[in-house]
Amino acid sequence: MMTMSKQQTAVEWLEDNLIGNPFSEKDFSHNVNLFKQAKEMEKEQIIKAADHIMIYDNKGNYPTLGEIYYKENYES
């Protein structure tokens, strides 16, 4: 079976390109916190965008299609 690499979100791309070049340690810490918040917001937006179908799994859980899509495509 072919393994697909995880997609990179826009926030992750921005983080990769900005976080490595902070002006100071204070900037670095501030940026890390902002990126954590932005990633969580982006994750919720992706899940909501695909959140129209519920899927039953064999454990009695009902993850949404959006949650499954996000985990398969964006979580490592």
N, C-alpha and C positions, 0 to 999 in steps of 0.2 A: 504494500500500500504506500502510495506517495505521501510524504509528510509535507504539509504546507507550512511555510514560514508565517509567523504572525505579522499582521499588518501594523504599520506605525500610524498612530493618529497624528493630527496636526499639532496637538499640544505636545506630544512626545518629540516630534521633529523640532519644534521650537525650543524645547528644553535641551535637547541634544546640542543645538547650535548656540544657545545662549548661556547655559549654566556653566560651561567650561571656561568662560571668560568673564568672571565677575570683576568688578572694580575693587571690591574689598570683601573681607569675610562677612561683614554685616550684609552687604548686597547678596552674597552667596546664600546665606541663611534665609534672607527675605525671599529670594527667588525660589528656593527649594519649597518653602511653605506655599507660595503662590502657585507653583506648578502642581503640588499635591491637590490643592483646591480645584484647580482648572481640570486636572485629570478626572477627579470625581464628578465634576459637573459634566464633562464630556462623556464619561461613561454612562451617566444617567440619561443624557440626550440620546445616545446610541440605543440604549435599551428601550426608551420610550418610542423611538422611531420604529422599532420592530416588535413592539409589545402588543400586537393585536391577536396573537394566537397563543393558547396555553397548551403545553405538551405534558402528558402524563408519563412519569417514569416508573420503573418497577419498584421503587421504594415508597410510592404513595405521594411523591412530591409533584408539584405542578409548577415547574420553572417556566417562565415565559419564553417565547421564542427570542425576544430581545436579550434576555440573560444568557441563553445558550449561544446566540450569535456573538455576543460580546466576548464570552469566555473562549469560544473557539477561534476567534479572530484577533483578539487584542491582549489576552492574558498569556503570560509566558509560563 
